[in-house]
Amino acid sequence: MINVTINRTDSGFIHSFIISGHAFFAERGKDIVCAGASAVSVGAINAVHAITGVTPEIEQGDGFLRCVIPAHLPEDIFEKVQLLFEGMIISLQTLEEEYGKHIKITFKKQEVE
């Protein structure tokens, strides 16, 4: 199963996210759940960089992606980053609604502001 953890601040803003595991929906190379989650998350990170110039802190490996939004961004840039990652969450929730046995999203509060 793919586990997605979205870490939000006390104010509800996205601070970071971790995506780990494998969907095991189909054989490697044909797994649409895995491909969808990967495309949505990497696409969102690429969109953040292309649109805002912000490069989040990224850690990745086999079946693992961790992304942390840099602190102290200008307000207008911060809002764009938040909007793009909120769109990512909606896309991941759509995957979860359809393929809930293979992807699970958890929201957590961080003590970061």
C-alpha positions in Angstrom: 0.0 0.0 0.0 1.1 3.6 -0.7 0.9 5.7 2.5 0.7 9.4 2.1 1.3 11.6 5.1 0.5 15.3 4.8 2.0 17.3 7.6 0.2 20.6 8.3 1.0 23.4 10.6 -1.3 24.4 13.4 -2.7 27.1 11.0 -3.6 24.4 8.5 -0.8 25.1 6.0 1.1 22.3 4.3 4.5 22.0 5.8 5.7 18.7 4.3 4.6 15.4 2.9 5.9 11.8 2.7 4.8 9.2 0.2 6.0 5.7 0.8 5.3 2.1 -0.2 4.0 0.4 -3.3 0.4 0.0 -4.4 0.7 -3.6 -5.6 -2.3 -2.9 -7.8 -0.6 -4.6 -10.8 2.8 -5.8 -11.8 5.7 -3.4 -11.9 5.4 -1.2 -14.9 1.7 -1.6 -15.2 0.6 -0.3 -11.8 -1.7 2.7 -12.6 -2.1 3.5 -8.9 1.7 3.8 -8.4 2.1 5.7 -11.6 -0.7 8.1 -10.7 0.6 8.8 -7.3 4.1 9.4 -8.7 3.0 11.6 -11.5 0.8 13.7 -9.3 3.4 14.2 -6.6 6.4 14.8 -8.8 4.3 16.9 -11.1 3.3 19.1 -8.2 6.9 19.5 -7.1 7.9 20.4 -10.6 5.1 22.9 -10.9 6.1 24.6 -7.7 9.6 25.0 -9.0 8.6 26.1 -12.4 5.9 28.6 -11.3 7.4 30.0 -8.1 11.2 29.3 -8.4 11.0 27.5 -5.0 13.0 24.3 -4.7 11.5 22.2 -1.8 13.8 20.0 0.2 13.4 16.6 -1.4 14.5 13.1 -0.4 13.6 10.1 -2.6 14.3 6.5 -3.0 12.6 3.3 -4.1 8.9 3.8 -3.2 9.8 6.9 -1.1 9.4 10.6 -1.5 9.7 13.2 1.2 9.1 16.9 0.4 9.5 19.9 2.8 8.5 23.4 1.9 11.1 25.9 2.8 10.4 28.2 5.7 10.1 32.0 5.4 8.9 32.4 1.9 7.4 35.7 0.8 3.6 35.6 1.3 2.7 35.7 -2.4 5.1 32.8 -3.2 3.9 30.9 -0.1 0.3 31.2 -1.2 1.1 29.8 -4.7 3.1 26.9 -3.2 0.2 26.1 -0.9 -2.3 26.2 -3.8 -0.2 23.9 -6.0 0.3 21.3 -3.2 -3.4 21.5 -2.2 -4.2 20.6 -5.8 -1.8 17.6 -5.4 -3.7 16.5 -2.3 -7.0 16.7 -4.2 -5.6 14.5 -7.0 -4.2 12.0 -4.5 -7.6 11.9 -2.7 -9.3 11.1 -6.0 -6.9 8.1 -6.3 -7.7 7.1 -2.8 -11.5 7.3 -3.4 -11.1 4.9 -6.4 -8.3 2.7 -5.2 -8.6 2.9 -1.4 -7.2 -0.6 -0.9 -3.9 0.5 -2.5 -3.4 4.1 -1.3 -4.1 5.8 2.1 -3.8 9.5 3.0 -3.2 10.6 6.6 -3.1 14.2 7.8 -1.0 15.2 10.8 -0.4 18.5 12.6 3.2 19.7 12.9 4.3 22.0 15.7 5.9 24.3 13.1 4.7 27.7 12.1 
